[in-house]
Amino acid sequence: MSGVDRDIPTGLGTLHVRITGAGPAMLLWPSLLMDHALWDGQVAYFSTRFTTVAIDPPGHGASTPLDRPFTFGECAQALLQILDALEIDRAHLVGNSWGAMIGTTFTALYPERVLTAVLMNGTASPAGTRQRLEYGALLALARVLGGFRGPLVHAALSAFLGPETMRSRPEVVEQVRRTVRADDIGSVAHAVRSVVVRRPDQRELAASIRTPTLVVGGRQDSTFPPAEVEEMARAIPGAELSFLEDAAHLVALEVPDAVNALVDDFLRRHAPHG
């Protein structure tokens, strides 16, 4: 099923979205360094029953490059502007990593606009010292090397993909490599600084969520290991928690069939008319 592309003005620039299918709305926000194509497996599966809206997040893909850092509140406001522009009253929110963090922010701040939340490979905690230092060093290297993306590609593959995907899913490895190579270095630097280095502690905010929520982790995820994902789930009252054994930080791309089955079961139980 082919999608329709839209460019929507927001407080974080024009955001590019791909709209596919018909039915209740499902908004999909990907990980840092990735674009809407992360969700191709979910769009193909769910667009027969849902209107899927796959987002190029601020500064990524075909969205406007970033010229400054941002806050999670600004991201949530941008998501609200997408909903309003598309005249969507309420939607299922599905997010990976950065998308899971913004899904948490948005669901807490605008619960009346959310049907369910599916938060994959995310965290509600601030970045630890080691993560801040590692990503700070990566930003410094990117500034020194300018347009040379080799270190960024290497860092993304190491952080996002586990041993099973590196060994047996070459098409996933190639998609990650291709997407990161296309990233705008300056724009990505602002995003990394905002999402990693300056990431807020959202555990108290998460405790206010009453929306049906599914938290998903990859057992091989080294960026947000199982213990951190478990802590995120504990912070959200009543949240369900599930791990996928042979995947890492990009579960929707690595094991799309398993993710689709998991999300479909959750939606059927919590949105029976969706």
C-alpha positions in Angstrom: 0.0 0.0 0.0 1.5 3.3 -1.1 1.6 6.2 1.3 1.0 10.0 1.0 3.9 12.3 2.0 3.1 15.5 4.0 5.3 18.3 5.3 3.9 19.8 8.5 5.1 23.1 10.1 6.0 22.8 13.8 8.0 24.6 16.4 11.0 22.4 15.5 10.8 23.1 11.8 8.9 21.3 9.0 8.4 17.6 9.8 8.0 15.1 7.0 5.5 12.3 7.6 4.3 9.4 5.5 0.6 8.6 5.9 -0.6 5.1 4.8 -3.9 3.2 5.3 -7.2 4.0 6.9 -8.7 3.6 10.3 -7.7 4.7 13.8 -4.5 6.7 13.8 -1.1 5.2 14.7 1.8 7.7 15.0 5.3 6.2 14.7 8.4 8.2 15.9 11.8 6.5 15.4 15.2 6.4 17.1 17.9 9.0 17.0 19.8 8.8 13.7 16.9 7.0 12.0 14.0 8.1 9.8 10.5 7.0 9.1 11.7 3.9 7.2 12.5 2.3 10.5 8.8 1.5 10.6 8.3 0.0 7.1 7.5 -3.4 8.6 4.9 -2.0 10.9 3.3 0.2 8.2 3.0 -2.8 5.9 1.3 -4.8 8.6 -0.9 -2.2 10.4 -2.0 0.1 7.5 -4.7 -2.4 6.5 -6.6 -1.5 9.6 -5.0 1.8 10.9 -3.9 5.1 9.5 -0.2 4.9 10.1 1.7 8.2 10.3 5.5 7.5 10.1 7.5 10.5 11.1 10.9 11.8 10.1 11.8 13.4 13.5 13.3 16.9 13.9 16.5 17.2 11.9 16.3 13.8 10.3 15.3 12.4 6.9 13.3 14.9 4.9 12.5 17.1 7.9 14.0 20.5 8.3 17.6 20.4 9.6 18.0 21.5 13.2 19.9 24.7 14.0 19.7 24.4 17.8 19.1 22.0 20.6 15.6 21.3 21.8 13.6 20.0 24.8 11.4 17.0 25.1 8.5 19.4 25.8 9.1 21.0 22.4 9.1 17.5 20.7 5.8 16.8 22.4 4.4 20.1 21.2 5.6 19.2 17.6 3.7 15.9 17.9 0.6 17.8 19.0 1.0 20.0 15.9 1.2 16.9 13.7 -2.0 15.6 15.2 -3.8 18.9 14.8 -2.6 19.4 11.2 -3.9 16.0 10.2 -7.1 16.6 12.2 -6.5 13.5 14.4 -8.3 13.7 17.7 -6.6 10.7 19.4 -3.9 8.2 18.2 -2.0 5.2 19.2 1.6 6.3 19.9 4.5 4.0 18.9 8.0 5.1 19.6 11.5 3.7 19.5 14.2 5.1 21.8 13.9 8.8 21.2 10.4 8.1 20.1 9.7 6.1 23.3 11.0 9.0 25.4 8.8 11.5 23.5 5.9 9.0 23.8 6.3 9.2 27.5 6.4 13.0 27.5 3.4 13.3 25.2 1.3 10.7 27.0 1.9 12.4 30.3 1.2 15.9 29.1 -1.6 15.2 26.6 -3.4 12.1 27.8 -6.7 13.1 26.1 -4.9 12.7 22.7 -3.6 9.2 23.3 -5.4 5.9 22.8 -2.5 3.6 23.8 1.3 4.0 24.0 3.9 1.5 22.9 7.4 2.5 24.1 10.2 0.4 22.6 13.9 0.4 23.6 13.5 3.5 25.7 14.4 5.0 29.1 12.8 7.4 31.6 16.2 8.0 33.2 18.8 10.7 32.5 22.0 9.8 30.8 24.7 8.4 33.0 28.2 9.8 33.2 29.7 7.2 30.8 27.0 7.8 28.1 27.3 11.6 28.3 31.1 11.3 27.9 30.9 8.9 25.1 28.4 10.8 23.1 30.1 14.1 23.9 33.3 12.7 22.5 31.4 11.6 19.4 30.0 15.1 18.9 33.5 16.6 19.2 34.8 14.1 16.7 32.0 14.9 14.3 32.8 18.6 14.5 36.5 18.0 13.8 35.9 15.6 10.9 33.1 17.7 9.4 31.3 15.7 6.7 33.1 12.4 7.4 30.5 10.1 8.7 32.6 7.0 9.3 32.8 7.3 13.1 29.1 8.1 13.3 28.1 5.0 11.3 30.4 2.8 13.4 29.0 4.2 16.6 25.4 3.6 15.4 26.0 0.0 14.4 27.7 -0.7 17.7 25.1 1.0 19.8 22.0 -0.1 17.9 22.5 -3.7 16.7 23.4 -6.8 18.7 25.3 -9.9 17.7 22.3 -11.7 16.3 21.5 -8.9 13.8 25.1 -8.3 12.9 25.5 -12.0 12.2 22.3 -12.9 10.4 20.4 -9.8 9.2 22.6 -8.1 6.6 19.7 -6.1 5.2 19.1 -4.5 8.6 22.8 -3.6 9.0 22.8 -2.1 5.5 19.6 0.0 6.2 21.1 1.4 9.4 24.4 2.1 7.6 22.7 3.8 4.7 20.4 5.9 6.9 23.1 7.2 9.2 25.4 8.0 6.2 22.6 10.3 4.9 22.2 12.1 8.2 23.1 15.8 8.4 26.1 16.0 10.8 25.2 19.4 12.2 21.6 18.5 12.7 22.4 15.2 14.3 24.8 16.9 16.7 21.9 19.1 18.0 19.7 16.0 18.3 22.3 13.9 20.1 23.0 16.7 22.5 19.3 17.1 23.3 18.3 13.4 23.4 21.4 12.0 25.1 23.6 14.5 26.8 20.8 16.7 28.2 18.1 14.0 28.5 15.8 14.8 31.5 14.8 12.4 34.2 11.2 11.5 33.3 10.5 9.0 36.0 8.2 11.3 38.0 6.4 12.4 34.8 6.0 8.8 33.8 4.3 8.1 37.1 1.4 10.3 36.1 0.5 8.2 33.1 -2.8 6.3 33.2 -3.0 5.4 29.5 -2.6 1.7 28.6 1.1 1.3 27.9 3.3 -1.4 26.6 7.1 -1.2 27.2 9.2 -3.3 24.9 13.0 -4.1 25.1 15.5 -6.0 23.1 17.4 -8.5 25.3 20.6 -7.7 23.4 20.3 -3.9 23.6 23.5 -2.4 25.0 22.3 1.2 24.8 19.3 0.7 27.1 19.9 -2.7 28.7 17.0 -4.8 30.1 17.4 -3.4 33.7 16.9 0.2 32.4 13.9 -0.8 30.3 12.5 -2.6 33.4 12.9 0.6 35.4 11.0 2.6 32.8 8.2 0.1 32.9 8.1 0.3 36.7 7.8 4.0 36.5 4.5 3.8 34.5 1.6 2.6 36.6 0.1 -0.6 35.1 2.5 -0.8 32.1 3.1 -4.1 30.5 6.6 -5.2 29.8 8.0 -7.6 27.2 11.4 -8.5 25.9 12.4 -9.8 22.5 15.3 -12.2 22.9 17.2 -12.0 19.6 17.1 -8.2 19.0 18.8 -5.1 20.3 18.0 -1.4 20.1 15.9 -1.3 16.9 13.5 -4.1 17.5 10.9 -2.9 15.0 13.5 -3.1 12.2 15.3 -6.2 13.5 12.4 -8.5 14.2 9.3 -6.8 12.6 7.1 -9.9 12.7 7.6 -10.4 16.4 7.0 -6.8 17.1 3.9 -6.7 15.0 2.4 -9.7 16.8 3.3 -8.2 20.2 1.8 -4.8 19.4 -1.3 -6.3 17.7 -2.1 -8.4 20.7 -1.7 -5.4 23.0 -4.0 -3.2 20.8 -6.6 -5.9 20.5 -6.8 -6.1 24.3 -6.8 -2.4 24.9 -8.4 -1.0 21.8 -10.9 -3.7 20.8 -12.6 -1.4 18.3 -9.3 -0.2 16.8 
